[in-house]
Amino acid sequence: MTRRVKIIRWSVRLALLGVAGVLAAGGVVPEILGRWIPSLSPLAVFSTALAHRGWYLAIYWLIGPVLMLVLAFWRGRLFCRWMCPVGTLVSLSSRAGVKNVFWRWRVNASLFWIVIVSSLLGLPLLLMLDPLATFQRAAAAARGVYFGLSLVPGLLLPVLLVLCVVQPMIWCTHICPLGYGLELLQRLRRDKPRQVFQRTRRHLLIGLAVGVPVGLLGRWAFRRRVQTPRTPILPPGAKDEENFAATCIRCYACVSACPMRILQPVGPADRMLGQWFQPEVVYKPSAGEDEGYCEETCTICTNVCPTGAIRTLTLHQKRQRKIGTAKVIREACLAWADNRDCMVCQEHCSYGVIETEWNESETPRPIIREDICRGCGQCYHACPAVRQGKAIRIQGVKEQTEINDGYADLFEEG
């Protein structure tokens, strides 16, 4: 490669890295573009489609992954060498490192086939290793939108950069499953199918040997798992616990984009392995006045998810979506336990699902219509009770449903 070509290549790579950083971090661009980086990955797009057992992307979001496949068929790892933001960071880190080889086993092919095989079984294991999801996740971590054990996936990129200082380009050459998939496409163009199969047979067998039993075990565990203390509250647009855990690649585009700051990754406590580090709705009693609940006119998280783990919802569909159920804790409630005139939860419920029951002294007490409650958290956020904590608890639902109580229709008519 001539000096001139190197200069052009690095100019392109650094410019695209800057663009990718702006899109992933958000704030100065439309929030919907936060999904653009991870949705470019053919590995993420097609693996989650297999896990969904159906297609989920609008045609215009499919243009990027298809173009990447065409480039790979023509020029192999052209995307990796010229455009991938993780590849650029890895190259920069490797230039500052030492020429050392401590790990010789290339696991990228095995990882690729494990992802594909487990996707066929509905649980795409190791899809968090997709480089574009890894980049998006690191951008969310840089914004400080999540903390604690849930920070672990966000540290993957910094760890890789440190590894590349010790052994240059180890991520691209030995680990990255997407890079292997792009390289495989070029082999299909240049070599005979029999030769390609002979080269990939061992890696495919490893993928089957690991992906099949673990994928089956994961699905069995979801159906037979011990009841956890609470069902998680998933973002509006999620289908059910199993589907969400399987198709969420932990890119945290939704976490970074949520204006109410109620989405955050959760740690391993009380979660199956497949649910570790997935984003969930967490209502916080100390949230500010303009955040801390799922605002009824907000659909941002449903627009930024690149894998369909959170399906796109219209405002009408969002207002009908049941993501949880609120319950009044009577022993903590000021009206029920202290006989005080407090109906703050009813005043703040925009869906009108809190009714009034009068006691003998004509003091109003809140009753929640659990069948039509959306679980948005407005009542929890507004509840003034402090003695035993909030007097509202919100429980997630096994599968999100639509509530046809006429509220959304009345809103649109108005």
Secondary structure, 3 states (H helix, E strand, C coil): CCHHHHHHHHHHHHHHHHHHHHHHHCCCCCHHHHHCCHHHCHHHHHHHHHHHCCCCCCHHHHHHHHHHHHHHHHHCCHHHHHCCHHHHHHHHHHHCCCCCCCCCCCCHHHHHHHHHHHHHCCCCCCHHHCHHHHHHHHHHHHCCCCCHHHHCHHHHHHHHHHHHHHCCCHHHHHHCHHHHHHHHHHHHHHCCHHHHHHHHHHHHHHHHHHHHHHHHHHHHHHHHCCCCCCCCCCCCCCCEHHHHHHHCCCCCHHHHHCCCCCEEECCCCCCCHHHCCCEEECCCCCCCCCCCCCCCCCCHHHHHCCCCCCCCCCHHHHHHEEEEEEEECCCCCHHHHHCCCCCHHHHHCCCCCEEEEECCCCCEEEEECCCCCCCCCHHHHHCCCCCCCCCEEEEEEEEEEECCCCHHHHHHHC
